[in-house]
Amino acid sequence: MSDHSVDMTGDHAVDIDKHVRVYITVFVALMVLTLITVAISRVHLAVPLAVTVALLVAIIKGSLVACYFMHLISEKKLIYAVLALTVSFFVALMALPVVTFFDGYWIHQ
């Protein structure tokens, strides 16, 4: 074997170590956030505050999974455009019941 192939193998091993370290860090962050979720559920908070905190933790955990385990952190701009479109449709669908409720649609005469 030449020195060049040995050097590339060493670089490849360092690159793999770097990725494994990132995955382990994300895993530890997910476990810590899971513990935070469990701890928050044990604390008796007001329902709106508890739901807000739970959704915030869930958004952070989902973002970590999507960015690192699904490799979206290194994707092109088109993926982000599709993701933004999906989020906008989700927000619109979640807002639809609120709009119809305050419009009087649910009031029966």
N, C-alpha and C positions, 0 to 999 in steps of 0.2 A: 504494500500500500504506500501511496505517496503521502507526503506531509500535508498536501492540500485536502485529501479526503479525511484525514484525521482531524484537521482544523475545522472542516465543515461539520463533522460529527460532534465535536465539542460545542460549536455554536448552536447546533440543533438541540443538544442536551440543555444548554443554558436557556434557550427559547422555551423548551418544554417546561423546565423548572419555573420560569417566569409565569407561564400560563397556569400551571398547577397552583402556584402561590396565589394568583388572583382568584382562582376557583375556590380555594380553601378560605380566603378572606371573605368572599361573597357568602359562602356557606356559613361561616361563623356569624356574619352580619345577619343572615336570615334566621339563625338560631336565636340570636340576641333579640331580634324583633319579635320572634315567636314568644319568647319569655316575657317581653314587654306586653304583648297582647294578653297573655295569660294573667300577668300581674294587674293589668288594667281591668280585666274582667272580675278580679277578686275585690278590687276597690269599688265601693258603692258610689258611682258618679251619677249625676243627672243623665237621663237617657240621651238628650241631644249631645251633651259633651262626650258621653261614652261612644256614641255612634260616630261622632266626628273624629275622635282619636283612633277608633278602630279602622275607619276608612283611610285615615292618613297613614297608619302603619301598613294597611293592605296595599295602598298605592306605592309606598316605598318598596315593599317586598315584591310586588308585581313588576316594578321598574327594574329592580335588581335582576330578577329572573329573565325578563325580556332583554335587557341590555347585555348581560354576560352569558347566560346559558343558551339564549337563542341567538347570540352574536349580533344583536341589532346595534350595538355600540359602534361597530365598524362598517355599517351599511351605507349605501349611497343615499342621496337626497330623495329619490323617488320613494323609498321605503318610508321615510319620515312623512312625506306628503300623504301616502296612503294611510299611515297611522293617524295623522292629524284629521283626515277625513273621517276615519272610523270613530275617533273620539268626538268629533263634532256631531255625528249622527247619534252617538250614545247620549250625549248631553241633551240633544234635541228630544230624543225619546223619553229621557228621564224628566224633562221639563214639560212635556205634553200633558200629563195628568194635572200638574199644578196649574197650568194655563186653563184647562177645561174646568177645573174645580172652581177657580175664582171667576170664571166667566158665567157661572150659574148653570152649566150644563147638567150638573148632578141634582139640581133642585127639582123635586117633583111637586106639581101643583094639584 
